[in-house]
Amino acid sequence: MNASAAPPGGPIYCFANQKGGVGKTTTTVNLAAYLAAGGNRVLLVDADPQANATSSLGVDKQRDAPSLYDLLVGDASVTETVVPINRPVFRGGLSLLPSSVDLAGAEVELAAQPQGEREYRLKRILDPLKPRCDYILVDCPPSLGFLTLNALTAASGVIIPLQCEYLALEGLMQLTSTISLVLKSLNTGLRTLGIVMTMYDSRTNLSAQVVEEVRSHFPDQIFNTLIPRSVRLSEAPSYGLSILEYDPTSRGAAAYAALAEEMVARSTRLRVGEGLKHAET
């Protein structure tokens, strides 16, 4: 892995798809792991009440400590909430803003806030952290509610994990419609960093056909790296480990290492304003 360190003051990328089970959390966690292992300062923000990204990094989501929910409602500070993931492979560069089951209540509380206030809660938390990070990665819940809306409003780019199945494109159209609305009304700087095809099965024609169909609709946005369907990728979270730690020689590990390289390259292009599409296209 040779994902070179990014310049100081990195971007915020959210990982969004309203459909569950598409590899969204797996992609967020493993990209964070490879970016940190490459010498970057990475903050992973778990904005999903299921807290799967939190447990995937070995942090107890039931622990009695502040979480993102407490930050959103103003009951905690960033200093007491962020959890360093102190494992040698990450070179001191990976931290977690954990989730908890309490975050489910944030949807209701945000909905009760005035319009123009409720959409920017997460942005106000993350913007001051940008100078301390090379990348901030936000794992969104599998919905298009206020938590996802907050992530899209805070982000400079969105990454869309998409499962290699025929119904994926239908959900993608719904998501891009929501992103387009955010672009027009809440975050005019939002860009689509890319679409990640996940759970690719090279043994079937179906996976290849779905990839080609998505590529025909979004030719400039699909990442070249295909994430394979892999038992090892599914096993790693149960041990609280990234695939880099659990099985670094596996096909899934090789794929996420390659995807991290692609992400760094695209991120560099985004920062210098070259070639990336507005999120609505």
C-alpha positions as a printed Julia matrix, in Angstrom:
281×3 Matrix{Float64}:
   0.0     0.0     0.0
   1.47    3.3    -1.06
  -1.34    5.86   -0.71
   0.8     8.96   -0.32
  -0.14   11.42    2.4
  -2.51   14.2     1.36
  -1.9    17.93    1.95
  -3.04   19.3     5.34
  -6.67   20.27    5.78
  -8.31   17.41    3.96
 -11.78   16.96    2.53
 -14.93   15.38    3.96
 -16.28   12.42    1.98
 -19.56   10.76    2.86
 -20.48    7.21    1.85
 -24.16    7.11    0.99
 -26.72    4.65   -0.3
 -30.27    4.39    1.01
 -30.22    0.63    0.39
 -28.77   -1.53    3.14
 -26.37   -4.42    2.63
 -24.4    -2.86   -0.23
 -21.0    -2.81    1.49
 -21.16    0.83    2.53
 -19.73    0.39    6.02
 -17.2    -2.19    4.82
 -15.98    0.29    2.22
 -15.8     3.21    4.64
 -13.91    1.26    7.31
 -11.42   -0.38    4.97
 -10.66    2.8     3.03
 -10.06    4.56    6.35
  -7.7     1.75    7.34
  -5.64    1.85    4.14
  -5.49    5.63    4.07
  -4.23    5.7     7.66
  -1.72    2.94    6.96
  -0.48    5.08    4.07
   0.46    7.89    6.45
  -2.72    9.98    6.38
  -4.56   11.42    9.36
  -8.05    9.97    9.02
 -11.19   10.58   11.05
 -13.97    8.05   10.5
 -17.37    9.43   11.49
 -20.01    6.79   12.2
 -23.31    8.54   11.42
 -25.35    5.32   11.35
 -27.42    4.45   14.47
 -26.6     0.78   13.85
 -23.01    1.72   14.78
 -21.51   -0.99   12.58
 -18.46    1.1    11.66
 -17.86    1.65   15.38
 -17.89   -2.07   16.2
 -15.95   -2.88   13.0
 -13.01   -0.99   14.5
 -13.27   -2.86   17.78
 -15.03   -0.11   19.78
 -17.96   -1.22   21.94
 -21.08    0.57   20.67
 -22.78   -0.08   24.02
 -20.07    1.62   26.03
 -20.98    4.39   28.46
 -19.22    7.3    26.73
 -20.17   10.24   24.5
 -21.0     9.52   20.87
 -21.91   11.5    17.76
 -25.42   11.83   19.18
 -24.09   13.81   22.14
 -22.19   16.12   19.8
 -25.24   16.72   17.63
 -27.4    17.69   20.62
 -24.64   19.75   22.22
 -24.05   17.58   25.3
 -20.38   16.73   24.64
 -17.18   18.13   23.18
 -15.16   16.71   20.31
 -12.19   16.11   22.61
 -14.12   13.75   24.88
 -15.93   12.02   22.0
 -13.25   11.15   19.41
 -11.64    7.74   20.0
  -8.06    7.14   18.74
  -7.62    3.69   17.16
  -4.17    2.99   18.55
  -2.97    0.01   16.57
   0.51   -0.05   14.99
  -0.68   -0.59   11.41
  -2.48    2.77   11.45
   0.65    4.67   12.52
  -1.33    6.81   14.97
  -3.35    8.27   12.11
  -6.82    6.76   12.56
  -9.51    8.13   14.87
 -13.2     7.38   15.24
 -16.17    9.58   16.02
 -18.34    6.73   17.29
 -22.04    6.1    16.95
 -24.5     4.6    19.41
 -28.11    3.45   19.39
 -29.02    6.88   20.79
 -28.3     8.33   17.36
 -31.63    6.97   16.13
 -33.29    9.67   18.23
 -31.33   12.36   16.41
 -33.56   11.98   13.34
 -36.58   13.03   15.42
 -34.73   15.82   17.2
 -33.3    17.2    13.96
 -36.72   17.16   12.33
 -38.01   19.4    15.13
 -35.34   22.03   14.5
 -35.95   25.05   12.23
 -35.18   24.6     8.55
 -31.74   26.0     7.8
 -30.48   24.91   11.22
 -31.13   21.16   11.21
 -29.23   20.49    7.96
 -25.94   22.01    9.16
 -25.41   20.4    12.58
 -22.79   17.91   11.37
 -21.03   20.48    9.21
 -20.52   22.73   12.24
 -18.95   19.82   14.11
 -16.64   18.66   11.32
 -15.46   21.91    9.71
 -13.22   22.87   12.69
 -11.63   19.4    12.53
 -10.57   19.61    8.88
  -7.17   21.27    9.56
  -6.27   18.3    11.79
  -7.2    15.66    9.21
  -6.11   14.61    5.74
  -9.43   12.81    5.23
 -12.74   12.76    7.08
 -14.9     9.8     6.03
 -18.57    9.7     7.06
 -20.5     6.41    7.08
 -24.15    7.3     6.46
 -27.18    5.27    7.51
 -29.08    3.28    4.85
 -31.72    5.98    4.43
 -32.18    9.45    3.0
 -33.19   11.03    6.33
 -31.73   13.97    8.24
 -28.51   12.18    9.22
 -27.65   11.47    5.59
 -28.77   14.97    4.64
 -26.41   16.41    7.28
 -23.55   14.31    5.87
 -24.21   15.46    2.3
 -24.38   19.07    3.45
 -21.06   18.77    5.29
 -19.22   16.88    2.56
 -17.03   18.07   -0.26
 -17.62   14.78   -2.05
 -19.86   11.72   -1.98
 -18.83    8.12   -2.64
 -21.62    5.71   -3.56
 -21.08    1.99   -2.83
 -23.31   -0.03   -5.18
 -23.94   -3.74   -5.05
 -23.61   -5.69   -8.3
 -27.28   -6.54   -8.73
 -29.96   -5.41  -11.16
 -32.02   -3.41   -8.68
 -28.99   -1.31   -7.76
 -29.42    1.16  -10.61
 -33.0     1.95   -9.59
 -31.85    2.91   -6.09
 -28.94    4.86   -7.53
 -31.3     7.09   -9.49
 -33.24    7.91   -6.31
 -30.02    8.73   -4.48
 -28.67   10.96   -7.24
 -31.97   12.84   -7.26
 -31.56   13.58   -3.54
 -27.93   14.57   -4.05
 -28.99   16.94   -6.81
 -31.41   18.68   -4.45
 -28.67   19.06   -1.84
 -26.34   20.48   -4.48
 -28.86   23.1    -5.52
 -30.11   24.2    -2.12
 -27.67   23.28    0.67
 -24.17   22.5    -0.63
 -23.26   23.95   -4.01
 -19.72   22.57   -3.73
 -20.75   18.92   -3.49
 -19.11   16.59   -6.02
 -19.43   12.89   -6.73
 -16.02   11.37   -6.09
 -17.13    8.04   -7.5
 -19.32    4.94   -7.53
 -17.79    1.79   -5.98
 -19.1    -1.5    -7.33
 -19.19   -3.99   -4.45
 -19.84   -7.73   -4.03
 -18.6    -8.42   -7.54
 -18.67  -12.11   -8.46
 -16.38  -12.84  -11.39
 -17.95  -16.29  -11.8
 -21.27  -14.88  -13.0
 -22.3   -12.87  -16.05
 -24.71  -10.88  -13.88
 -22.02   -8.93  -12.03
 -20.25   -7.96  -15.26
 -23.55   -6.92  -16.86
 -24.49   -4.72  -13.91
 -21.07   -3.03  -13.93
 -21.41   -2.29  -17.65
 -24.92   -0.95  -17.17
 -23.79    1.42  -14.43
 -20.75    2.43  -16.49
 -23.0     3.25  -19.45
 -25.05    5.65  -17.31
 -22.14    7.07  -15.28
 -19.02    6.55  -17.43
 -16.84    9.1   -15.65
 -17.83    8.25  -12.1
 -17.43    4.51  -11.63
 -14.17    3.47   -9.92
 -12.04    1.01  -11.88
 -11.5    -1.16   -8.8
 -14.2    -3.78   -8.28
 -14.71   -5.03   -4.71
 -15.19   -8.82   -4.78
 -17.75  -10.82   -2.89
 -15.58  -12.21   -0.11
 -16.07  -14.27    3.02
 -12.95  -12.69    4.54
 -14.42   -9.2     4.14
 -17.57  -10.4     5.89
 -15.63  -12.02    8.73
 -13.29   -9.15    9.59
 -15.86   -6.87   11.36
 -16.81   -9.64   13.79
 -13.24   -9.44   15.12
 -13.26   -5.64   15.23
 -10.62   -5.52   12.51
 -10.19   -4.04    9.07
  -9.33   -6.42    6.22
  -5.82   -4.93    6.27
  -5.36   -6.41    9.75
  -7.51   -9.52    9.42
  -6.2   -10.92    6.14
  -3.9    -8.53    4.26
  -3.15  -11.08    1.52
  -6.79  -11.74    0.61
  -8.54  -10.63   -2.6
 -10.65   -8.19   -0.6
  -7.56   -6.61    0.93
  -5.94   -6.19   -2.49
  -9.12   -4.58   -3.82
  -9.38   -2.05   -1.0
  -5.68   -1.22   -1.27
  -6.22   -0.46   -4.97
  -9.39    1.5    -4.25
  -7.54    3.63   -1.69
  -4.99    4.51   -4.37
  -7.77    5.47   -6.77
  -9.46    7.53   -4.1
  -6.26    9.46   -3.34
  -5.82   10.22   -7.06
  -9.4    11.39   -7.48
  -9.23   13.41   -4.3
  -6.18   15.22   -5.62
  -8.05   16.04   -8.82
 -11.01   17.3    -6.81
  -8.81   19.65   -4.8
  -7.24   21.19   -7.87
 -10.58   21.38   -9.66
  -9.83   18.99  -12.5
 -12.38   16.86  -14.21
 -14.76   15.7   -11.47
 -18.47   16.02  -12.06
 -20.98   17.96  -10.02
 -22.89   15.55   -7.85
 -26.09   15.93   -9.84
 -24.65   14.6   -13.09
